[in-house]
Amino acid sequence: MATTITETTQLKNPSWWAKEDWWAVWLGLAIVAVAYGFYLSGSSISWIAVAPGKWSTLSQLGTQFSKNGIKYVALLAAFLVLFTTVATFIGQKAREFIPSFIFIFVLSAIIYTVGNWGQANKYNLEPPLVALLAGLIISNLIGLPRWLDASFRVEFYIKLGIVLLGATLPFTLIIWAGPVAILQASIVSLVTFFVIFLTARKLGLDHRLAAVLGAGGAVCGVSASIAVAGAVRAKKEHPPIAISLVVLWAIVLIFVLPLVCRALGLPTGVAGAWIGTSEFADAAGLAAAQSYGGLAGHHIGIAGTADQALAAYTLIKVIGRDIWIGIWSFVLALISVTVWERNETNSKVQVGQIWWRFPKFVIGFLIASILTTLIVHGNTLANYNTLVKPSLILPITALRTWAFTFSFLSIGLTTRFRDLASTGFKPFAAFTLGVVVNVALGYFLSVVVFGHYWSAIVTH
């Protein structure tokens, strides 16, 4: 099995301070703690958690950057200090990392800006997906000097982003989402994963690739694929295979699902639930739900409101399915170290090895979620949306998007199309079967079983 650069470094330096997992946890929780401190004082970290706002014209964009230019410099400086410290501890040289990361940050800022264009959702231009595409184009058509590789820390960025994701998904949201949303999302996550995984294994694919493909289809596409790849120590080429299939089917479904929903005349809430159950990428699903919700009230027989489509989609996809990232990472890491690797080496599994291999970012995800739950405890959903979310959640969300953008850009910059082409037809077949089952099961649950619930979903 191929070993990543990160794993090689960590094998030479087996201390906790040489592991990206732990650094992602410490940094993620530190950010949450600082954000909480400012929130309690009546302030917010939004002054440094800067991100491009929505814009429609170049003059609006210019005004934004002239107003917030110093904030972007401060954010870059903060990232440089934190990430260079991490890079040094895990065995990299600061003089190599710093110029490379500046390149990543500037390119990510451009990508983030494109993602906040007023028409971005219409064209599925979510920053992480744009970053992936941009990285692929640069690496395959242009090429980069080798010295820039120093900051392409795919797993570190995604793990940090997942810890921050926990802070934006308090357990309270599960209660507000309701048992129907959680039940439907859980059924879909379990069934889709096992369909893809078992099909991939039947076709002779490696356990780890099968797991990465299954997670990509069962949870939230790109993020889950990378997280699970790290948890099971997948080969370097496995995540790009899953990501390519996720993006391919996400683009197909973004057009197909709204058209089918319109042909069937589904209420907006029901359509939003089906889209949330069937789509793999958050950005693509949001765009599909928004486009269908916009048909409500246009005298074409579509019942419901635009808000119902978005609410149903969010409950199923963003809350119900995305929270499975941590669950699948934990379960599959345990299976990998106790079963798959044991069978390969015929050696006894040591308890210490299980803990060493355990994906620590899952702990960070759960702790961050618990901390946010304690913070928002006692607030109603209305207070959460009007008070807590703007001051605490949205700044953390902005930093999470930066981390995901760094990761997806790094994936693109280190992926070669020729490597993907050599994988053959089997991954496509396994994943596509999962798509078919996912869409059919999503329709059955959203329309037949829980249609009455989703058609009357409350949005206030």
N, C-alpha and C positions, 0 to 999 in steps of 0.2 A: 504494500500500500504506500502511496506517495505521502511524504511528510511535508507539511507547510513550513515556511520560514519561521513562523511564530512558534510552531511546535519544536523545531530544532533548537531555537533559542531557549525555550523553556526547559528542554531536556538537559541543556548544559547548565542552566541556572534554576534548580528545582525549588527555589524559595518563592513564597507567596508574592513578594514584591517584584518578581520577574514574570508574573502572569497577567496577561491582558484582561482576563475575566475579573480578577480582583480590582484592577485599576478602573475598569468600567463601573464596577459596583461603587467604589469609593467616590469617584468623580460624580457619578449620577446622583448618589444620595447626598453628597455635599451640595450639589446644585439645588436639589429639592429643599435641603435645610436652609440654605441662604435665601431661597425664594420665599420660604415660609417665614423666616425672620423679617424680611421686608414687608410681607403681607400683614403680619401682626402689628408692625409699626405704622400701618396705614399707607405704606408705599408699595413699590413693585420693582422687580428686576427688569422690567421692560425697557429701562434706559440703556441696558447693555444687551439684552436679548432682542436686538434689533433684527428686523426682517423687512423685506420690501412689502409695501402695501399694494392694494389693488390699483392699477393704473390703466388708462385707456389711450392716452396720448403721450408723445415723447416729452412735451412740456411738463405734464404731471410727473413723469418719471424724473426729469431733471430737477424739479422742485423737491422731490423726495430725497434725492441724493445730496443736494446742496444743504438741506436741513439736517440730515442724519449722517453726513459723511464722517464726522468725528466719532459717532457711535460705532460705525463699522470698523474704524481703526482700533477703537477700544476693544471691540469683540475679537478682532484678529489678534490683538496683543494678548488677550486673556486665553484664547485657544492656544497660541504659541507657547505661553508659559506652562499651561497645564499639559498639553500634549508632548511638548519637548521633554518635560520631566518624565512622563511615562516612557517615551521612546528611549531615554537614557537608561532608565531602570531595566528595561527589557533587552538592552544590549545594542542599541543604535547610537550613532554619533550625532550630536546636536547640530554640527555644522552641515551634515547631510540632510537632516530632517527639516530644518527651518526653511531653506529656500524651496524645498519640495512642497511643504505644506502651504507656503504662501501662494504657490501656483494653484494648489487644490482649492484654497479659500477663494481666490479671485475668480476662478472658473465656476465654482459653486455659487458665488454671489450673482454672477451673470445668469446662471441656470435658475436660481431662486427667483430672480427678477422676471425671467420669461414665464415661470410658473404662476406669477401673480398678475399677468396680463389679463385684462378684462374678458378676453375670449379664450382663456387657457382651458377652462373646463370643457368647453365645446370641442376642443381638439385633444383632450386628454393629456394636457401638458403639466401634469403634476411634477414638481421639482425632482423627486427621486427618479421618476421614469425618464424625464428629460436628461438627467445626469447619466443614467445608464446608456441611453442612446448616444449622447455626446461622447461619452467615453469610448464606446464601441467604434464610432466613426473615426475618432482621433487615433486610436490604437491600431485600427486595421487599414485606414486609408492615408494617414499622415505619418504616424510614428513619433515616438518621443525618445529623448536621450535616457540612458539607463540611470543616471544619477537622480532622476525624478521619482524613481520607484520607492524611495525611502519613506514617503508619507502615505503610500497606498495601503493603509492598515485596514483592510476590509472588515475583518472580524471585530477589531476594537471599536470602530465607529458604530457598527450595527449593534453591538452589545451595549454600548453607552446609550444609543437611541432606544433600545428596548427597556432599559432601566428607566429612562425618562418617560417612555410610553406607560409604564406602570403608574407613574405619578399623574398621568392624565386619564387614567381609568380607575377611579376609586370604586371599591366594592359597593358603595352606595348606589352607583349607577346600575348595578345588577338588580338591586331591589326596585329602582325606578323603572328599569327596563321591563320587569315583570317575568313571571315564570314561562309564559308562552315564548317570548323571544329567546330566552336562554335555552329552553328545551329544544326549540327548532334549530337553533344554531349548533347545539351540541350533537343532535342527531346527524345533521349534515356533515359536521366536522369528522365524526367517527366513521360514518359510512363512506364518505369520499376518500378518506385516508386509506381505509382497508381495501377499497376497490382498486385504487392506484397501486398501493404497495403489493398486494397479492398478485395483481396482473403483471407488474414488473418482475416479481420473483418468478412467476410462471414462465415468463419470457427469457429467464436466465440472467437478469440484471443483478448487480451487486446489491447486498442488503442496504448499504449506505445510500447508493443512488436511489433505490426504491423508496427509502425513508424521506430523502430530500424531495423527491417528486411528490410523494404523498402529502407532505406538509405544505408544499407549495399550492396544491389544489384544495387542501382541507381548511387552511386557515386564512392567511392574508398574503399569499403569493410570495413576493420577493423577500420580504423581511423574514417570514417563516422558513423559507428555503435556506437562507444564510444562517439563521440561528440554529436550525437543526443540523446543518452541515457541520457547524462547529461542535455541536453536542456529540455527534457520532464519529467525528474525525473523518469526514468524507474527503475524497480526493479533490484536488484543486479544481478539476474540470467539472465536478458534479453540480455545484450551485449555478454556473452559467447555463447548463443544460436546462435545469428547472426554470430558471428565470426567463430564458428565451421562450419556453412553452407557455409560461404564465402570461407574458406580455402578448404573445401571439393570440391566445384565446381571449384575453381581456379586451383586445382591440376588436376582435370579431363580435364578442357579446355586447360591447358597448353600442353597436349598431343593431344587432339582431333582436335583443331583448325588448327595447322600446317598441320596435316595429311589431313584434308578436303580441306584446301587451295591448297595443292599440288595435290590432286586428281582432283580439278577443274582447276588447272593451272592458278591461279590468279596472276596478276602482284604483285610485292612485296609491292608497295604503297597501293594498294587496300587491300591486305591481312593485312597489318599493321593497316589500318583504321578499318577493321572488328574486328581484335583482340582487338584494343583499345576500340571499342564499346561494345564488348562482355565480356571481362575479368573484374573481380571485384578487383583483387589485382594488384598493380603496378608491384611488383616483378615478379609475374607469367606472366603477359602480356608482360613485357620486355623480359623475357626468350623466350616466344613463338614467339615474333616478331623477335628476334635475330636468333632463329633457322630457321625460314622460310627465312629470308633475306639472310642467309648463302647459300641458294640453288641457288641464282641468279648467272648466269654465269657458271653453272656447266653442261651446255649442256643438260638440261632436260626440256627445254621449259618454264622456269620461267623468265618472262620479268622483267626488272627493276634492281635496285641495293639494296644492303643490307642497305645502308643509307636511302633509300626511305621507307623501312619497318619501321625502327626506327623512322624516322621523322613523318610519318603518325600516328604511334602509340602514340608518345609523344604529338602531337597536340590534338588528340582526348582524350586520357586518362589522361595524366599528367596535361595538361592545361585545356582542355574543360570540363572534368568531375570533376576533383578534386576541382576546384574552387566552385563547388556547395555545398561543405561542409558547408561553412558559410551561404549560402542561405537557405538550408534545416534546419540548426540549428535554424536560426532566425524565419523562418515561423512556424516550428513545436513547438518551445517554445511559440510563441504567441498563437497558436491554443490550446496548452495544458492548458495554464493558463486561457484563456478566455472562452473555450468551455468544454474540457474534465473534468477539475477539478471543474468547476462551476456546471456542471451537476451532479457530484458525491456528492458535498456538498450542492447544492441548495442555495448557497450564492452569493451575489453580488461581482463581481470582482472589486478590487480597482486598480486604476492606479498605485499607488506605488508598489503594488504586482507584476504588470506586469514588471515594471523596475527592481525590486529586482530579479525576476526570469529570466530576459533576459540574455542569455548567453554572458557575457562580452567578452569572448575570440573572438567572432565574430567581435567585434569592433577592438580588437587588430589585428586580421587577416587583416581587411580592411585598418587600419592605416599603418601596416607594408607594405602592398602591395602598398599603395599610396606613402609612403616614398621611396620605391625602384623604383617606377615609376618615381618620381622626380629625383632620382639619375641617372637613365639610360636615362633620356630624352635627346634627341639629338644624341644618339648613334645609329649606324646602328646595324642590327642583327649580322654582322660580328664582329664589335667592342665589342658588348655585350659578344659574345662567347670567344673572345681572350683577352679582357682587364677586363671587369667588372666581368664576371663569376668567373675566377680563384681567384681574389683578394677579392671579396666581397661575391658573392653568394655561392661558394663552402664551405667556412668556416661556414657560417650560415647553409648550408645544413648538414654539419657534426654534428653540435650541434643539429639540428632538428632530425637527425637519432638517436643520443644518447637519446633524450627525448622520441622518439617513442619506442625505445628499452626498456627503463626503464618502460614505460607504459605497453607494451605487455608482458614483463616478469612478471610484477606485476599481470596482468590478469591471466596468467597461474598459478602463485603461489597461487592465491586465488580462483581458479576454481576447482570444483570436478566433475568428470565424472558422478557420480551418480545424481548430480543435473541436468546435461544436459539430461540424459536418461529419467528423469521423465517428460520431456516436451512433449513427444509424437510425433505423426506423423504430426500434423497440421502445425507447423512452417516449416518443411521440404517440405510439399506439396505446401505451399504458395510461398516459396522461389524458389522451383524448377520450378513452373509455370513462375515465373519471369525470370528465366534463359532461358527457352524455348523462351519466347517472346523477350527477350533481344538479343539472338543469331539470331533469325529470322529477327527481325527489323534491327539489325546491318548489316546483309547480304544485305537486301533490300536497305538500305541507302548507304552502301559502294560500292556495285557492280552495282546495277540497277540505282539508282538516281544520285549518285556523283562519279561513277566509273571513268569517264573521268578526273575528278579533281585529284583523288588520284593516278591514274596511271601515271600522269605527275607531281606529287608533286616535288617541287624544294627543294633541300637539301643544297643549298649554298647561 
